[in-house]
Amino acid sequence: MQDKIVTYYGIGGKEHAFRKRVDQIQMGEFTVKDVELDFNDFGYDDINGLLGLDLLMKAGYIINLSKLQMNESN
């Protein structure tokens, strides 16, 4: 399978990324196998990557915006 180039729009304008299929990702105790992820060099020093809300919801994470914290729901 070849990588796809995807375009998306956000607060910073238009961005492009490579969509790749990876064997698995793990966040704490949560593991997803055979999943497509988007890879991009955002060009920002303080952003290393983004996790989609779809994965965070499947993993059951609780996001506390007032404390800027993310916790597993257990």
C-alpha positions in Angstrom: 0.0 0.0 0.0 1.3 3.4 -0.9 1.2 6.4 1.5 -1.4 9.0 0.8 -1.0 12.8 0.9 -3.9 14.4 2.8 -4.9 18.0 3.1 -6.6 19.4 6.2 -7.5 22.9 7.5 -7.1 24.3 10.9 -6.4 27.5 12.8 -3.0 27.7 11.1 -4.4 27.4 7.6 -4.0 24.6 5.2 -1.6 21.7 6.1 -0.5 18.6 4.3 0.5 15.3 5.8 1.5 11.7 4.8 -1.0 9.1 5.9 0.7 5.9 6.8 -0.5 2.6 8.1 1.4 1.4 11.2 1.4 -1.9 13.0 0.3 -0.5 16.3 0.2 2.5 18.7 0.1 2.4 22.5 -1.1 5.0 24.9 -0.8 3.8 28.5 -2.7 0.5 28.6 -4.6 1.2 25.4 -3.3 -0.4 22.2 -4.6 -0.1 18.6 -3.3 -2.4 15.9 -3.1 -1.8 12.2 -4.1 1.8 12.1 -3.6 4.8 9.7 -1.9 7.9 11.1 -1.0 11.2 9.6 2.6 12.4 9.8 3.6 16.0 9.4 6.4 18.4 10.3 4.3 21.1 11.9 7.2 23.6 12.1 6.4 24.6 15.6 8.9 24.1 18.4 6.3 23.3 21.1 4.2 20.9 19.1 5.6 17.4 18.6 2.4 15.7 17.3 -1.3 15.5 17.5 -3.6 12.7 18.7 -7.0 12.5 17.1 -10.1 12.8 19.2 -11.3 9.5 17.7 -8.3 7.7 19.4 -8.6 9.5 22.6 -12.3 8.7 22.9 -11.7 5.0 22.1 -9.0 4.9 24.8 -11.3 6.5 27.3 -9.1 9.5 28.2 -10.5 12.3 30.3 -9.2 15.7 29.2 -9.1 18.5 31.8 -8.7 21.7 29.8 -8.5 24.0 32.9 -5.4 22.1 34.1 -4.2 21.0 30.6 -4.0 17.4 31.7 -5.0 14.1 30.1 -5.7 11.1 32.2 -6.8 7.5 31.6 -10.4 6.9 32.8 -9.6 3.4 34.3 
